[in-house]
Amino acid sequence: MTDRAIDALSPVDGRYRATVEPLRELLSEAGLIRERIRIEAEWLLHLATHAPQLVRDSLPQRLLVRARELAASPQPGAAEAVKGIERAINHDVKAVEYFVRAELEACAATPAALELVHFGCTSEDVNNTSYARLLARARAILLEVLDGLVTSLAGEAHRHAALAMLARTHGQPASPTTLGKELANVVARLRRARRRFAAVEILGKWNGAVGNFNAHAAAVPSLDWRAIGASFVRALGLEPNPYTTQIEPHDWIGEYCDAVAAVNVVLLDFARDVWGYVALGYLRQRPVAGEVGSSTMPHKVNPIDFENAEGNLGVANALLRHFAEKLPVSRWQRDLTDSTVQRNLGVALGHSLIAWHSVARGLGKLEPDDARLAADLEGAWEVLGEAVQTVLRAAGVPGGYERLKTFTRGRAIDAAALARFVESLPLPEEERARLRRLRPRDYIGLAAVLAAEV
């Protein structure tokens, strides 16, 4: 066995190991085990406070101190110790229970006190709350990266708010826009997607084997177990879900994955557009000293960051869409198909994080080619046909669209040809003069204002 990144089967733990490091602490096997330990310890402490009829004897102070330590931060090596127990008993969550019991037994816990560890729990009580808290923390990491990317895009939108650019609908020359406005469109979409992601309510269930508090009510019927379970889930920073089977139904995880996928779709669209603008020459990439663009063509500066992002976004969304469709579906009160699927949540979020960083890195290398943008605009006088026919409509001249269609469709139009055409129009001289002064680079509507205000 080796832990060298170069030997990793998955690129998330190999080539891109450093990029996803913030998620590894949370969504690795070790991260999940550590969180399960915290949950088990916190449940014991919660019982000590909220179930006096159950905790007949006062728990030793040393035990409470150790439980708080486990709830705060399991010691180094805890995950490995749990895995050792699991290898012997072949049950991951029961291994956590045995580990916590052993830690507390070393602190003079009585046999009766040890029985409070995992009291009334099913494995899924521990699992669902562990995943919920880990995904909540992962969301905070992802949102920080996304916010940085959106801030950079907004800055570029403001900087290039008035830089005219020929638009291309269906790949063909269309009414001009500005580079800043096109970036502003992406900013607006990402902000909306971000709000959706941030608003996903993270739920937790703590109600026993099939969601009915069966064991709890049988053991101590006098306690309000619904209130105790709900208060515990809230203490974990989650919203209680009172109606579940053995598993929390994972609807919120589906919503979470859908929301991340929606962010990824916007960035995928952006990455492909940037790739196209680089191909057209509208955008240039600043070469990085020492980098090689091709093994044989030394002139190449390829848009590899956006290609890398596109590939990783595709992998991420293939997984995220599967999670959203699969995880909320479970046979009867519980089957195990969700378990192995959830273990890949970190992989999907890791590919998303890699892609988001790639987009940000690529954005930092881009600059517009002002001369190329201006040349394409100057060679597309036909796009002013929209302006002319709309002025005719506003003046009440019938057949304005048809006139321009006959004049422009499928033909190369230059400034002189358009000026001659304008002179022939049944418009007041001041309107004709205004149209003669119009240039493609000026025909940007409110694009600059919209970009500056994003």
N, C-alpha and C positions, 0 to 999 in steps of 0.2 A: 504493500500500500504506500501511496505517496500523497502529500498535500500540495505538490507543486502545481501551480496554475496551468503550466504548459501541458500537464497530463490530464487535465479535466476533460470529461466527455462533453459537458455542456460549455458553450462559449461564455455563458453568464458567469460561471465559476472559473473560466479559463482566461480567454483573451480580454474579456471585459470585467475581470474581477474587481479591479480598483474602482471602476465606475459605479458598480452596484454595492460597494462596501456598506453604505448606510443601511441598505435593506437586509444585509446578511445577518446582522445582529438580531433582527426581528424575525425574519421569515425562513431562516434555516431550521434544520432539525433541532439544533441546539437551542435556538431562540424559542422554538415552540415548547421544548422541555422546560426551559427556565420559566416561561410564562405559566405553564401548568403548575410548577412548584409554587409560584407566587399565589395562584388562585387557591390551591389547597390550603396554604398557610393563612390566607385572608379569610377563607371560610371558617376555619377554626377560630380565629379571632372574632369573627362576626357572631358565631354561636356563643362565645364567651360573654358577649355583651347583650345579645338579643334573645337568648334562650336560657334564662336562669333555671327553669324547671329541669332542663336537660343537663346543665352543668351543675350537678349537685354539690360537688366539692370545689372549692376555689382552686383554680389552676396555679401551679407553682410559678413564681415570678420568673424563674430561669426559663421555664417553658414558654411563657408569653414573650420574653425578650427574644428567644431563638425564633419563635414564629414570626415576630415582626422583622427580624433580620432576613428570614427566608422570603417574606412577602416583599421586602424592599429590594433585595439583590441576592439571589442564590450564589453561593461561593464558587470560585473557579473550580472546575472539575465536577460540578454537580451534574451537568448533562451527561458526562461520561459515566458517572456512577449510576445514573438511572438506566443508561443503555446496558450496563453490565447486569443489572437486575432484570431488565427486559429480556436479555438473551436467555436467562434461566427460566422465566415464567411465560414468555411469549405474549405479553400484554403491555402495551406502552403506557396507558394511564394507570393501571394497577401498579406498575413499576414506580411511578411517581409517588403514589400513596405510600408504598413500602419505604421509599427513600425518606419521605417526610416523617413517617413514624419513627424510623431509625434515628433521624436527627433529633427528634423530640425525646425519644427514649434516653438518649445520651444526656439529656438535661433533667433527669429525674422525673420524667412524666410517669404517672401511674398507669396501670393497664386500662383503667376506666377512661382516663384522659386520652389515651391513644386511640380509643374507639371513636372519638369525636372526629378524627381525621377521616375525611371523605364521607362524613355522616349523611345518609340519605341521598347520596349522589349517584348518578349514573355517569359513566365516562363522558358522555356528551355534555353534561353540565360543565365539566372542566374544559372540554375541548372547545365548545362554541364560544365560551367567554374568553378563552385564551386567544383564539383566532380573532375575535372581535376587537380585543384591545390591541393586538399586533397590527391589524389592518387600520385601526384608528391612527396608530403612530406612523405607519407607512404612509397614510394619506397626508400627514403633516409634512413628511419628507418630500413627497411628490408635489404637493402644492407649493412648497418653497421653490423648487426647481422650476415649476410651471410659471410661477409669478415672476421669477427672474427673466424667463424667456419672453413673457408678455411685456414686461417693462422694456426690454431691449427692442422688441418689435415696435412698441409704441414710440420709442425714441427715434427709430428709423423712419416711422411714418411721419413724424413731425418734421424731421430733417429734410425729407424729400416730398413734403406735402404738395409743393407746386411744380415738381419736376414732371413735365408732360411726357406721356408715353402712349404709343399707339396701342389701343386695346385690340384683342384678337378673339372674336367670337367664332366658333366653329373653326378656329385656326386661321381665319381670314381677317384682313384689316377691318377695324370697326371704330366707332366713335372714340376719340382719345380719352384717356383717364390720366392719372398721375401715379407715379411709383408709390408715393406716400399713401394715396387712397387705397391702392391694392393691398398694401401692408395693413392699413387701418381696418380693412375688411376682415383680415385674419385676426387682428387683435379683438375685434368685436365678437367674432365667433368663439375664440378661445375664452374670453371672459364669460360668455354665456355657458360654455361647457364647464368652465371652472366652478361657476355657481351651482350647477347641477351636481357636480362631484362633491363639492363641499357640503351640500345639503342632504346627502344620503344619511338617513338615520341609522345608526349602528345599534343593533338589538342584541340582547342576551337573554337566555332562558336558564332558570335554576329551579326546576320543579320535578326532578326525579325521573324514574325509569321510562314512563310513557307520558309524562307531562301532567300528572294528576296529584302529585304529592302523596302517593299511596303509602310509601314507607314512612314518611314523616307523620302522617295522620295516625297510622297504626302505632307508632312508637310513643308519641306525645300528642294526643288529640286536643289537649287544652291550648296548645300554641297556635297562633295565627300564622301558619306557614306561608300563606300567600304573601302576607305583608313582610315576613322575614326574607323570603326569596326575592321579592321586588326591591326591598331596601338594600339587599346585598348587591344585586345587579346594578342598581344606581350608584352604590359606593364604588363599583368598578369603573364608573364613568360611562355606563351603557344605559340604554332604554329597555326596560323589561318587556318581554313578549310573553303574555300570560297564556296564550293558546298555542300549544305545540304538541307534537308527539314526543318520542324519545329524543328527537333532534330539533333544534331550532330550524325552521324550514328553509333558511338560507335565502329567502326572497331578497333581503337587504344586500346580501353578497352579490346576488345577480344584478341588483340595481347599481351597486358599487362598480362591478366589472363593466357593465354597460356604460357607466359614466366615464370610466377611464378610456374605454374603447371609443367613445364619442370625441374625447380630446384627441385621441390618436388619429381619427378620421380627418379632423381638421388639419392636423400637422402633416398627414400623408398627402392631402390635397396641396398644401403649401409646398412640401418638398418637391412634388412633381412639377408644380408651376415654376419654382425657382430653377429646377433642372432645365426646363424649357427656355426660360429667359436667359440662362447662361448659354444655351445652345444658339439662341438668336443673337447673342452678343449684347443684349440689353444690360446684363449684369456681368461684371468681371470678378474673378477671384484673385485676391492678392496672393502671390506665391509665397510660400514659407521657405526661408533659407534652409537648404540642406535636404528638403523633401524631393522625392522622385515621383513624377506623375505617370511614367510608363517605363517598362523595362527595355523598350526599344525606341520609343519616340520621345526624345528629350524635351520637346517643346510643350508637352502636355501638362495642363493644370486642370485636373478632372474634378467634377463636383461630388467627390466621394463622400463628404459628410451628409449630403442630402440623399445619396444613394444608400448609404449605411442606415440612415434614419428610415427610409422607405422599407428596407428589408426587415429591420427590427420591429417597425410598427405592424407589418404584416404578420410576423410571428406572434407578437403580443396579442393582436386582435383575434387571431385564430384560436388562441387559448382562452382569451377573455370571453369571446362569444360562446365557446363551449361551456365555460363555467356558468355563464348566465342562463343557459338553457338546461344544463344538467343538474346543477346543485339544488335547485328548488324541487327536484323530482326524486321521491324516495318511496320505495314499496312499503305499503302499510305503515306501521309505526316506525320502521327504521330498516334500511339496508346499509351495507358498508361501502357502496360505490362512491359516496361523497368523500370518504376518508383519503383515498389515494389521489383524488382529483384536487382536494384542497391543498395537498402538499406541493402542488405546482403553482399556487398563487404567487409565490415569490418569483418564480420563473417569468410569469407574464408581466408582473410589475417591473421586474428587472429589465426585460426587453424594452418596456415602455421608457424606463429611466434612461437606458442607453440611447434610445432614439431621441429623447428630448434634449439630452446633452449634445448629441450629434447636430441637431438643428441649431442649437445655440452656438456651437463651435463654427458651423458653416456660415451662419449669419454674420459672425464676427469677421469673416474673410471677404465678404461681398462689398462691392462698390459699383455704382451705376456707370455705364459708359455714356456720358452725356452726348458725345458726338454721334454715336450709333443711334441713340434714341431720337436725336434731332433729324438725322438723315432719313430714318424710316418715316417719321412724321411728314417731312418735306416731300417724300415720294408718294404720299397717299392723300392727295387732294380730294379724291372721290368721297372720303369720309365726311366731307362738308355737305354732301347731298342731303343728309338728315337735317342739318341746320336750315338749308335753303328751302326744302319742302315744308318744314314746320313754320318758317316765316310766311310762306305763301298761304298756308292754312290759317295762320293768325290774321292775315290780311283779307281773308275771305275769298281768295282766288281759287276757283275750282280746279281740280285735277292736278294739284301741286305734286303729289306723290308720283303720279304717272309721268309727269314731265321729267322729274329727276330720274326715275327708273329708266326711261328711254335714253336719257343723256349719259348716265353713269354706269349702268349695269354691264359688267364684263369689259369695260373700257379703261384704259389708262388716262387719267385726267391730270392736267398740270394747272398751275396758277393762271396761265394765260387763257386756257380753254374755259376754265370756270368763270373768269372775269367776263369773257365774251358772252357766256351763257347768262350770267347775272344781268348784263346790259339788256338782254332781250325780254326780261321778265316784266309783267305789268304791275310794277311796284312804284311807289313814290321814290324820287331820287335819293332822299336821305336813307331810305331802307336799302336801296341798291348800293349806296356808298358804304353803308355799314357792312354789308355782305362782302364787298370787294376788299375791305380791310381785314376780314377774318382770315386767319391762318390756322392750319391744323393744330399747331402747338398752342394756340389760344383757345381752342374749342374744347375746354375741359369742364364746362359747367361749374358746379360747386365742389368739385373734387378737392381742391386745395383747402377749402373751408372745412369740409368734412374730415379730411385727414388731420388737420391741425386741432380739431376738437375731440378726436377720439381719446 
